[in-house]
Amino acid sequence: MLVLTRRANESIVIGDDITVTVLAVTPGGVRIGIDAPRDKRINRAEIVLAVGDANQEAAQTSSDDEAATALLGALGRLSTGS
């Protein structure tokens, strides 16, 4: 991880087309602005983690549902003697 010190109104450039500017520093946090091409996705890390967790949970639930359906189908075949 690269660690830099920047003050308000100072920027860093990432690659050729992304600029991150410190807009303000307050006791409540640091306000930053990001200038990037529209095709670049910019997300807060906590949102990316929450979506990943939700996707993982949904995949697990889907897998559990499929397993339950298969089990019920197998049990149904056993009880009918097929």
PyMOL commands that set and color helices and strands:
alter all, ss='L'
color gray80, all
select helices_A, chain A and resi 45-80
alter helices_A, ss='H'
color red, helices_A
select strands_A, chain A and resi 11-14+18-26+29-35
alter strands_A, ss='S'
color yellow, strands_A
deselect
rebuild
show_as cartoon
